[in-house]
Amino acid sequence: MKNLSILFIFIIILGGQIIFAQTNKPLTLDDCIELALKNNQQRAVSQAGEKIAKSRLGQARSAYWPQVTANGLAARLDDEPIFVFPEETESYSIGGVLPQPIVTEVTIPEKTIKLLGKNLFSTSANLMLPLYTGGLRPGLMQQARAGVQVARQNTRRTDQEIIYQVRDLYFGTVLANKLAQIAQKTHTRLSATLELTESLYKKGAGKVKKTDYLKNKIFVKSVRGMQTRLQSQADNARAGLAFYMGLSWETNITLSDSEIPISKTDVSLKQLVDGTLRFNPNWLSLQAGLNAYDGKIREAKSETRPRLALIGNLEYINNNYDKGVVAPQNTRSWQVGLGLEFPLFNGFRTHHKVKEMKARLTQLEHQKILLHEGLATQIKVLHQKLLALQEHLSSAQEALSAAQENHQLTDLGYQADLLEVQDLIEAQTIESIVQAQYHTLCYDHYQTYIQIEKLIGTEIERYLNE
């Protein structure tokens, strides 16, 4: 009966730990992943972030294109603009045939000159093409490209998290179904044994005591309760998986898989660490961050360098007056030239800005070292756990075969009146315990395996085949 108590505890623990996961067609793992990727809103958020980053890259590229603007003006002036020519006195000396030059003064009175009429219409087009920006444009482009890389890695991270959760929920549901089946099978066997015990107790010659019968009855009823609870856990797991895939709460799903796969690989720890440094989204995002800060340094340094641009202007003026400043030769004009801007002094602001960006870059480089060690340590821990689980699984398979054989032999011995009913109950209990342990180990092994793949950032088999 001690083993029966162990089974109780084992089922209760498993029942408490299962928090994971019927359409008409059984769903495969790929079907579930496809639905989750299609319906998950977090993925839409990440994809929108990637579009934002690409738009920013387009904005940065615009600095390499000429900037062309057009302006127009139609106006009615309150009065006609004028220019007042001030009074002017000029002295003239008249000589020539006269023996003595005659000096005379001529006074020109103040004169008002009309510049243009009241009705004014003008259009203009302006062009500015940066030729040299001191590294500003390359710096902005470098930052924008890094932003796109970070956004892509965020999308990859989101997809991998969704895939990991679906795989975990999917085979968590398979485990829940397995444990519910074990509980049901155990209950069926023990119910038959209880009927036999009851018959021996009532009709036998004291071969089975009432206390033995009552213990068996308590155990069978308790197993029945555990069976109901585990079945409920399996139903809840399916509902949770359906919810994560974005399906309606009214949708009932069934899974096509009934066994948890055991992935075995001879990949070394170094290969796993190298793969992490190639595919891990966090690592690649940090690399992009380093490039972004390098671009920020280039942007900051550009503030101390000259900027050169090609500029052009085309203008047309139309007025109801054709004299003054709007004479026909003045109504159409254009100009082309080079503009130069050279910063001389800004209070050492740029100097300290460059120092800040360099300090941030150094800070990020130290964080890179920490991330490298952290990822390598996590991979090492999971790799060791995976190896231990592989050995444990090998032992569990042998134990399961032995438990099944023991149950068969005990059943034959009981039918031949060579063993007691308690021996049969114990054999049934041991087999159920070992089965539950084995399938739980399969799930633990699978979960550890997909945790490694999530940390690496890609499937192990795909990485090894590259």
C-alpha positions in Angstrom: 0.0 0.0 0.0 3.0 2.3 0.4 3.4 2.3 -3.4 -0.3 3.3 -3.7 0.4 6.4 -1.6 3.4 7.2 -3.8 1.1 7.1 -6.9 -1.3 9.5 -5.2 1.4 12.0 -4.5 2.9 11.7 -7.9 -0.5 12.3 -9.7 -1.3 15.2 -7.4 2.1 16.8 -8.2 1.7 16.3 -11.9 -1.8 17.6 -11.8 -0.7 20.7 -10.1 2.1 21.4 -12.5 0.2 21.0 -15.7 -0.9 24.5 -16.8 -0.5 24.0 -20.5 -2.4 23.2 -23.2 -11.3 19.6 -30.5 -11.6 21.3 -34.2 -13.0 18.6 -36.5 -9.6 18.0 -38.0 -6.7 17.0 -35.6 -4.1 19.8 -35.6 -0.5 19.1 -36.1 2.2 21.1 -34.4 2.9 23.0 -37.6 -0.8 23.9 -37.9 -0.8 25.3 -34.4 2.3 27.4 -35.0 0.8 28.7 -38.3 -2.4 29.8 -36.5 -0.5 31.4 -33.6 1.7 33.4 -35.9 -1.3 34.5 -38.0 -3.4 35.6 -35.1 -1.0 36.7 -32.4 -1.3 40.5 -31.9 2.2 40.9 -30.5 3.6 39.8 -33.8 1.6 42.5 -35.5 3.2 45.0 -33.0 6.7 43.8 -33.9 6.0 43.9 -37.6 4.7 47.5 -37.3 8.0 48.4 -35.5 9.9 47.0 -38.4 8.0 49.1 -40.8 8.7 52.2 -38.7 12.4 51.4 -38.7 12.4 51.0 -42.5 10.5 54.3 -42.9 13.2 56.0 -40.8 15.9 54.5 -43.1 14.0 56.1 -46.0 14.1 59.4 -44.2 17.8 59.1 -43.7 18.3 58.3 -47.4 16.5 61.5 -48.3 19.6 63.5 -47.3 21.3 62.2 -50.4 18.6 63.6 -52.7 18.2 67.2 -53.8 15.7 69.2 -51.9 13.3 71.1 -54.2 10.6 73.5 -53.1 8.2 75.6 -55.0 6.6 78.8 -53.6 3.8 80.9 -55.0 2.3 84.3 -53.9 -0.7 86.2 -55.0 -1.2 89.5 -53.2 -3.1 92.8 -53.3 -1.1 95.6 -51.7 -2.8 98.4 -49.8 -0.7 101.0 -51.7 1.7 101.1 -54.5 5.3 100.9 -53.2 7.4 103.9 -54.1 11.0 105.1 -53.9 11.5 108.8 -53.0 14.5 110.3 -54.8 15.8 113.1 -52.6 16.4 116.6 -53.8 19.9 116.9 -55.2 22.0 120.0 -56.2 24.8 119.6 -58.7 27.5 122.2 -59.7 28.5 122.5 -63.3 31.5 124.4 -64.8 30.9 125.7 -68.4 34.1 126.5 -70.2 35.2 126.0 -73.7 35.2 129.2 -75.9 34.6 131.5 -73.0 37.7 133.2 -71.6 36.5 132.4 -68.1 34.6 129.2 -67.0 31.1 129.9 -65.7 30.1 127.9 -62.6 26.4 127.2 -62.2 24.3 125.1 -59.8 21.4 122.9 -60.9 18.9 121.7 -58.3 17.0 118.5 -59.0 13.8 118.5 -56.9 12.6 115.5 -54.8 11.0 112.9 -57.0 8.7 110.0 -56.2 9.2 106.9 -58.3 6.7 104.0 -58.4 8.3 100.6 -57.9 5.4 98.2 -58.8 1.6 98.0 -58.9 -0.8 96.9 -56.2 -1.5 93.5 -57.8 1.4 91.1 -57.3 1.9 87.5 -58.3 5.1 85.6 -58.0 6.4 82.0 -58.2 9.7 80.5 -57.4 11.5 77.2 -57.3 14.5 76.5 -55.0 17.0 73.7 -55.1 19.5 72.6 -52.5 21.8 69.6 -52.9 24.2 68.7 -50.0 27.6 67.9 -51.4 29.5 67.5 -48.2 28.0 67.2 -44.7 31.1 66.4 -42.6 29.9 62.8 -42.0 26.4 63.7 -40.9 24.6 61.7 -43.7 26.7 58.6 -43.3 26.2 58.7 -39.5 22.4 59.0 -39.9 22.3 56.2 -42.4 24.4 54.0 -40.1 22.0 54.6 -37.2 18.9 54.0 -39.4 20.3 50.7 -40.8 21.1 49.6 -37.2 17.5 50.5 -36.3 16.2 48.3 -39.0 18.4 45.4 -37.8 17.1 45.9 -34.2 13.5 45.9 -35.4 14.1 42.7 -37.5 15.6 41.0 -34.5 12.6 42.1 -32.4 10.3 40.5 -34.9 12.4 37.3 -34.9 12.4 37.3 -31.1 8.6 37.6 -31.1 8.2 34.8 -33.6 10.5 32.6 -31.7 8.7 33.3 -28.4 5.4 32.4 -30.1 6.8 29.2 -31.6 8.3 28.2 -28.3 5.1 28.8 -26.4 3.1 26.8 -28.9 5.5 23.9 -28.9 5.5 24.0 -25.1 1.7 24.2 -24.8 1.2 21.6 -27.6 3.3 18.8 -26.0 2.2 19.9 -22.5 -1.3 19.1 -23.7 0.0 15.7 -25.1 1.5 15.0 -21.6 -1.7 16.0 -19.9 -3.6 13.6 -22.2 -1.1 10.9 -21.5 -1.4 11.2 -17.7 -5.2 11.3 -17.9 -5.0 8.1 -20.0 -2.7 6.5 -17.4 -5.1 7.5 -14.6 -8.0 6.1 -16.5 -6.3 2.8 -17.3 -5.1 2.5 -13.7 -8.6 3.2 -12.4 -10.1 0.5 -14.8 -7.5 -2.1 -13.6 -7.9 -1.3 -9.9 -11.7 -1.3 -10.3 -11.5 -4.8 -11.6 -9.2 -5.8 -8.8 -11.6 -4.1 -6.3 -14.4 -6.3 -7.5 -12.3 -9.3 -7.1 -11.2 -8.2 -3.6 -14.8 -7.6 -2.7 -15.8 -11.0 -3.9 -13.0 -12.7 -1.9 -13.8 -10.6 1.2 -17.5 -11.6 1.1 -17.2 -15.1 -0.1 -13.7 -16.1 0.7 -12.6 -17.9 3.9 -10.8 -15.0 5.4 -8.3 -14.7 2.7 -9.0 -11.0 2.4 -9.7 -8.9 5.4 -12.2 -6.1 5.5 -9.5 -3.6 6.1 -7.7 -4.7 2.9 -11.0 -4.3 1.0 -11.6 -0.8 2.5 -8.1 0.3 1.7 -8.5 -0.8 -1.9 -11.9 0.9 -2.1 -10.5 4.2 -0.8 -7.6 4.0 -3.2 -9.8 3.2 -6.2 -12.2 6.1 -5.4 -9.2 8.4 -4.9 -7.7 7.4 -8.2 -11.1 8.1 -9.8 -10.9 11.6 -8.4 -7.4 12.0 -9.7 -8.6 10.7 -13.1 -11.3 13.4 -13.2 -8.9 16.1 -12.2 -6.3 15.1 -14.8 -8.9 14.9 -17.5 -10.0 18.4 -16.5 -6.4 19.5 -16.7 -6.1 18.1 -20.2 -9.3 19.9 -21.3 -7.9 23.2 -19.8 -4.6 22.6 -21.5 -6.4 22.3 -24.9 -8.4 25.4 -24.1 -5.2 27.3 -23.3 -3.6 26.3 -26.5 -6.6 27.3 -28.5 -6.6 30.7 -26.8 -2.9 31.3 -27.5 -3.5 30.4 -31.2 -6.2 33.2 -31.3 -9.1 30.8 -31.7 -12.6 31.4 -30.3 -13.4 30.2 -26.8 -16.1 28.0 -28.4 -13.5 26.1 -30.5 -12.7 22.6 -29.4 -9.4 21.3 -30.7 -7.8 17.9 -31.0 -4.1 17.1 -31.5 -2.7 14.7 -34.1 0.3 13.8 -31.9 -0.1 11.4 -29.0 3.6 10.9 -28.2 6.3 13.4 -27.1 9.3 13.3 -29.5 12.7 12.7 -28.1 15.3 14.6 -30.1 18.8 13.3 -29.7 21.8 15.1 -31.0 25.6 14.8 -30.6 26.1 18.5 -30.9 28.9 19.8 -28.6 28.6 22.7 -26.1 31.0 24.8 -28.2 28.8 24.3 -31.3 25.7 25.5 -29.3 27.6 28.6 -28.0 28.8 29.4 -31.5 25.3 29.0 -32.9 24.0 31.4 -30.2 26.5 34.1 -31.3 25.3 33.7 -34.8 21.5 33.6 -34.4 20.4 34.8 -31.0 18.2 37.9 -31.5 19.4 39.7 -28.3 23.1 39.2 -29.4 22.4 40.5 -32.9 20.4 43.4 -31.5 23.3 44.4 -29.3 25.7 44.2 -32.3 23.3 46.5 -34.2 23.3 48.8 -31.2 27.1 49.1 -31.4 26.8 50.1 -35.0 24.2 52.7 -34.1 26.4 54.3 -31.5 29.3 54.4 -33.9 26.9 56.3 -36.2 26.0 58.7 -33.4 29.7 59.5 -33.0 30.0 60.3 -36.7 27.0 62.5 -36.4 28.4 64.4 -33.4 31.8 64.9 -35.1 30.1 66.4 -38.2 29.1 69.4 -36.1 32.7 70.7 -36.2 33.2 70.2 -40.0 32.2 72.4 -42.9 29.1 71.8 -45.0 28.9 72.4 -48.7 25.8 72.5 -50.8 24.8 73.3 -54.3 21.9 75.9 -54.4 19.7 77.2 -57.2 16.8 79.5 -57.5 14.3 80.2 -60.3 11.8 83.1 -59.9 9.0 84.6 -61.9 7.1 87.9 -61.0 3.9 89.2 -62.6 2.6 92.7 -61.9 0.1 95.1 -63.4 3.0 97.6 -63.7 5.9 97.2 -66.1 8.3 99.8 -64.8 10.4 100.1 -61.6 11.5 96.8 -60.1 9.1 94.8 -62.2 10.4 95.9 -65.5 10.3 93.1 -68.1 14.0 92.2 -67.6 13.3 91.7 -63.9 10.3 89.4 -64.0 12.3 86.3 -64.8 15.5 85.4 -63.0 17.6 82.5 -61.9 20.8 81.9 -59.9 23.1 78.9 -59.2 25.8 78.8 -56.6 27.6 77.0 -53.8 26.8 77.5 -50.2 29.3 76.9 -47.5 28.8 76.8 -43.7 31.8 76.5 -41.4 31.2 76.2 -37.6 33.8 78.0 -35.7 33.0 77.8 -32.0 30.0 76.4 -30.0 31.3 76.4 -26.4 32.9 72.9 -26.6 29.4 71.4 -26.9 30.3 69.1 -29.8 33.5 68.0 -28.0 31.5 66.8 -25.0 28.8 65.3 -27.2 31.4 63.1 -28.9 32.8 62.1 -25.5 29.3 61.1 -24.4 28.7 59.0 -27.4 32.1 57.3 -27.0 31.4 56.5 -23.4 28.0 55.0 -24.3 29.7 52.9 -26.9 32.2 51.7 -24.3 29.4 50.9 -21.9 27.6 48.9 -24.6 30.8 47.0 -25.4 31.0 45.9 -21.7 27.4 44.9 -21.8 28.3 42.8 -24.8 30.8 40.9 -22.7 28.3 40.3 -20.0 25.7 39.1 -22.5 28.2 36.8 -24.1 29.0 35.2 -20.8 25.4 35.1 -19.8 24.3 33.3 -23.0 27.2 30.9 -22.8 26.3 30.0 -19.2 22.7 29.5 -20.0 23.6 27.2 -22.9 26.0 25.3 -20.7 23.4 24.8 -18.0 20.7 23.6 -20.5 23.2 21.4 -22.3 24.2 19.7 -19.1 20.5 19.3 -18.1 19.8 17.8 -21.6 22.6 15.2 -21.2 21.4 14.3 -17.8 17.8 13.9 -19.0 19.0 11.7 -21.9 20.7 9.3 -19.5 17.7 9.5 -17.2 15.4 8.6 -20.1 17.5 5.6 -21.0 17.2 4.3 -17.4 13.5 5.2 -17.4 12.9 3.2 -20.6 14.5 0.1 -19.0 12.5 0.7 -15.9 9.3 0.9 -17.9 10.0 -2.3 -19.7 10.8 -4.0 -16.4 7.6 -2.7 -14.8 5.5 -3.9 -17.7 7.1 -7.3 -17.6 6.7 -7.4 -13.8 3.0 -6.6 -14.2 2.5 -9.4 -16.8 4.3 -12.0 -14.6 2.4 -10.9 -11.5 -0.9 -11.2 -13.3 0.0 -14.7 -14.5 1.1 -15.6 -11.0 -2.1 -14.3 -9.4 -4.2 -16.2 -11.9 -2.3 -19.3 -10.9 -3.0 -18.6 -7.2 0.8 -18.2 -6.7 0.5 -14.5 -5.6 -1.8 -12.4 -3.5 -4.1 -9.7 -4.7 -1.9 -7.1 -3.0 1.0 -8.2 -5.2 -1.2 -7.6 -8.3 -2.2 -4.1 -7.0 1.4 -3.3 -6.3 2.5 -4.4 -9.8 -0.2 -2.3 -11.4 0.7 0.7 -9.2 4.4 0.5 -10.0 3.7 0.3 -13.7 1.5 3.4 -13.6 4.1 5.3 -11.6 6.9 4.4 -14.0 4.8 5.2 -17.0 3.9 8.6 -15.6 7.6 9.2 -14.7 8.7 8.2 -18.2 6.3 10.5 -20.1 7.1 13.4 -17.7 10.8 12.9 -18.4 10.0 12.9 -22.2 8.3 16.2 -21.7 11.1 17.6 -19.6 13.6 16.5 -22.2 11.6 18.1 -25.0 11.1 21.3 -23.1 14.8 21.6 -22.4 15.6 20.9 -26.0 13.3 23.7 -27.3 14.7 26.1 -24.6 18.1 25.6 -26.1 16.7 26.2 -29.6 15.0 29.4 -28.4 18.2 30.6 -26.8 20.2 29.9 -30.0 17.6 31.6 -32.2 17.1 28.7 -34.6 16.4 25.0 -34.8 19.5 22.9 -33.9 19.2 20.6 -36.9 18.9 23.5 -39.3 21.9 25.1 -37.8 24.0 21.9 -38.0 23.0 21.3 -41.6 24.1 24.8 -42.8 
